[in-house]
Amino acid sequence: MTDSQMTGGPTRSWVMVADADGRPHLESRWTMPETAPVAAPAPTAQPAHAAPAAHAA
C-alpha cells in the first residue's frame, strides 16, 4: 500500500489507452481510496407477537 493510500489522499496512476484512431497513449488517472461505509446498527430482534402466558388452574 502506498503512503497516499494509507493517508487517504488521491492516488495517481498511468494507464495505456487507445484514442479514436487506435493509437495508444498514456493517460493519468486520479483516484480516491474508497472508505468503508458506516454500518447502520442492526435492529434488535423482536418477536412478531408474544406467546400467550400459561394460566395456572
Rosetta constraint file for C-alpha pairs under 8 A:
AtomPair CA 1 CA 5 HARMONIC 6.29 0.50
AtomPair CA 1 CA 6 HARMONIC 6.84 0.50
AtomPair CA 2 CA 6 HARMONIC 6.43 0.50
AtomPair CA 3 CA 7 HARMONIC 6.19 0.50
AtomPair CA 4 CA 8 HARMONIC 5.94 0.50
AtomPair CA 4 CA 9 HARMONIC 4.83 0.50
AtomPair CA 4 CA 10 HARMONIC 6.37 0.50
AtomPair CA 4 CA 11 HARMONIC 6.18 0.50
AtomPair CA 5 CA 9 HARMONIC 6.11 0.50
AtomPair CA 5 CA 10 HARMONIC 7.25 0.50
AtomPair CA 5 CA 11 HARMONIC 6.78 0.50
AtomPair CA 5 CA 33 HARMONIC 6.14 0.50
AtomPair CA 8 CA 32 HARMONIC 7.21 0.50
AtomPair CA 8 CA 33 HARMONIC 6.06 0.50
AtomPair CA 9 CA 32 HARMONIC 6.50 0.50
AtomPair CA 9 CA 33 HARMONIC 7.24 0.50
AtomPair CA 10 CA 30 HARMONIC 6.19 0.50
AtomPair CA 10 CA 31 HARMONIC 5.43 0.50
AtomPair CA 10 CA 32 HARMONIC 4.56 0.50
AtomPair CA 10 CA 33 HARMONIC 6.80 0.50
AtomPair CA 11 CA 30 HARMONIC 5.50 0.50
AtomPair CA 11 CA 31 HARMONIC 5.26 0.50
AtomPair CA 11 CA 32 HARMONIC 6.28 0.50
AtomPair CA 11 CA 33 HARMONIC 7.59 0.50
AtomPair CA 12 CA 28 HARMONIC 6.52 0.50
AtomPair CA 12 CA 29 HARMONIC 5.55 0.50
AtomPair CA 12 CA 30 HARMONIC 4.51 0.50
AtomPair CA 12 CA 31 HARMONIC 6.51 0.50
AtomPair CA 13 CA 28 HARMONIC 5.60 0.50
AtomPair CA 13 CA 29 HARMONIC 5.30 0.50
AtomPair CA 13 CA 30 HARMONIC 6.53 0.50
AtomPair CA 14 CA 26 HARMONIC 6.26 0.50
AtomPair CA 14 CA 27 HARMONIC 5.55 0.50
AtomPair CA 14 CA 28 HARMONIC 4.44 0.50
AtomPair CA 14 CA 29 HARMONIC 6.17 0.50
AtomPair CA 15 CA 26 HARMONIC 5.52 0.50
AtomPair CA 15 CA 27 HARMONIC 5.45 0.50
AtomPair CA 15 CA 28 HARMONIC 6.39 0.50
AtomPair CA 15 CA 29 HARMONIC 7.41 0.50
AtomPair CA 16 CA 24 HARMONIC 6.37 0.50
AtomPair CA 16 CA 25 HARMONIC 5.57 0.50
AtomPair CA 16 CA 26 HARMONIC 4.58 0.50
AtomPair CA 16 CA 27 HARMONIC 6.40 0.50
AtomPair CA 17 CA 24 HARMONIC 5.39 0.50
AtomPair CA 17 CA 25 HARMONIC 5.56 0.50
AtomPair CA 17 CA 26 HARMONIC 6.16 0.50
AtomPair CA 17 CA 27 HARMONIC 6.89 0.50
AtomPair CA 18 CA 22 HARMONIC 5.09 0.50
AtomPair CA 18 CA 23 HARMONIC 5.18 0.50
AtomPair CA 18 CA 24 HARMONIC 4.15 0.50
AtomPair CA 18 CA 25 HARMONIC 6.18 0.50
AtomPair CA 19 CA 23 HARMONIC 5.53 0.50
AtomPair CA 19 CA 24 HARMONIC 6.33 0.50
AtomPair CA 19 CA 25 HARMONIC 7.36 0.50
